[in-house]
Amino acid sequence: MGHHHHVVSALAALGAIAFSVLGVATPSRAETLPSINLQLTPWTVVARKKGFFKDEFDKIGTTQVNLIASGAAELLGAEAAAVGGGAIAIAQRMIYPATVHRANGLDGVVIWASEPSNRYRAPILARANNDAIKTVADLDGKKFGSSRISCYWSSPFEILEKAGLPFDSREKQGRVRYTSIDNPAVAISSVLSGATDATTAHLAAGAFAGAWLSGKLKVVGRSPDDGIYVNNAGRVTYFARRDFVNKYPEVVKAFLAARERTREWTADNVDEAAEIIARETRVPVEVAKFQITHVGEWEFMAGEPNAERARNAIKIFQAWYIAHGDDILSERKLSDEQINAFIDGRFFAGGQYSIYN
C-alpha cells in the first residue's frame, strides 16, 4: 500500500507540474483535508461541544478537529511559529503582531479581521495598592514590562506617546523603561512583586482574568477613543499560511462559518457557554463568564467584512508607528502591495469563499 501510494502521489505531483508548465488550468476543486489542528480557546471549545465545527467541516470531508492547548506558560507569538511550522492551521493574533510576523517573513495571509477595537481592550495596569501610580503621568521614569510584538506594546505605546512619555527603544532612551516579557504570567507577577511598575493586558485573557477579578490590579490608562489602536491596530485577525489557504480554501470558509455560528450562539447562551469554557479550558466559571461578557473581550468580536477597510487599517497604523519610532516596522516596512495581498480578499465580502455573501 505504502509504495503504491507514493507512486500515485509522485504521478499526481508530475501531473500538476505538467498542467502548470502547459498553462492548462488545474482542476479547481479544493483538496480534502481529513483532519485539522486549531487553537484550544474559549470559542473553539464551544464550537466543538455544540457541534458547529462538525456541521461545517463534515460538509467538506474534514472529519477530525484537534484543539491544541497552548499550556499555561505559553509565550505570546508562539501561535505564529506554530502556523509557520504547520503545527496549527489557523491562528488568532491581533492585527499589529500579525503584521509584524508577516514583516519578519512569515508567508501568511489574513483570512478574517475584526471590527474596530475599543478603549477597554488593552488598558495600562498597575498594582491596585501602588499609590505612587495613579495616572499615566506617574509612569515617567518607571519600569514597564509587556510582550513587544502584541497589543501589550501597541496600545500603551500610543497612550504614552500622547502623554509625552515615550517608551525606551533599541535606538534611544525614552521616558519609560521598557522590558519585553513574552510570558503573560511573568508580566503580571512582575507588576504584583514590584519588579516592574506597570503592564498592559487584555483583561479577559486567561492569564490576567483571575488577577483582575481578585482585585489585585487597577487601570491607570486607556487607549484614546479615536486613536490608532482603537480604529486600526487593535483589531483581531485570523491568519494562516498562504500555501494552506490556497490548497484548502473551503476549510478556511468552514472554520469562519463555524466561528460566526459559535459567536451568535454564545451571545444567546452565556451561562451554558461559560460552563463549557470553564470545563474545557480549566478556569473557574466566573472567569469563563467574564471572558465572554467583559466589554474588552476579543474572542467573540464581530468581523470586518470589507477587505479594503482592513487593508487601510494596516496602512494607517504602520505609517503611524513608523513615524513614532517603531524599530521593527521601520526596518521591515510592508509595501502597499504586500499589505493588499496580506488581507486575502477571497474571504471578505464579495470574495469567492466569503461567509458574508
Secondary structure, DSSP 8 states (H G I E B T S, - for coil): -HHHHHHHHHHHHHHHHHHHHHT----------SEEEEE--HHHHHHHHTTHHHHHHHTTT--EEEEE---TT--TTHHHHHHHHTSSSEEEEEHHHHHHHHHTT--EEEEEEB----TTSS-EEEETT-TT-SSGGGGTT-EEEE-SSSHHHHHHHHHHHHTT--B--SSS--SBEEEE---HHHHHHHHHHTSSSBEE--TTSHHHHHHHHTT-EEEEE---TTSHIIIIIT-EEEEEEHHHHHH-HHHHHHHHHHHHHHHHHHHH-HHHHHHHHHHHHT--HHHHHHHHHSTT--TT--B---HHHHHHHHHHHHHHHHHTT-HHHHHS---HHHHHHHB-GGGSTTSTT-TT-
